[in-house]
Structure formats: C-alpha cells, structure tokens
C-alpha cells in the first residue's frame, strides 16, 4: 500500500487540497500501477510561523 505524506503551508482551500490528493493519487497509480483503493495520501498543513525559509519564518517573509 503506497503512502504519500505531503507537508504544505496552511492557507489553501479544501478544494485545492482535494485536487492535490487526487493528482498525487493518479501519479502514484500511473508510476507504480497501484490500485487506487490501496493508495493513501496524507496532507499536513504547517502554520506559516513554523515553516522556515533561509532562517526566517514564511509568515515574516510574507510567503504563501
């Protein structure tokens, strides 16, 4: 059972996260020929204050 774990910054809509899950599922299916029902995708949304870029949080940098 393939499991993909993704970390993204918070702030995306539920619709965008659903599209991401669907796209990753399709990519795993296409590359491994794994049945869709066996694929798991976990999405962790990280607060911008906990996402560092070059020593500064994404919140401080104004990153999205």
Secondary structure, DSSP 8 states (H G I E B T S, - for coil): --EEEEEEES---HHHHHHHHHHHHHHHHHHH---GGG-EEEEEEE-GGG-EETTEEHHHHT--
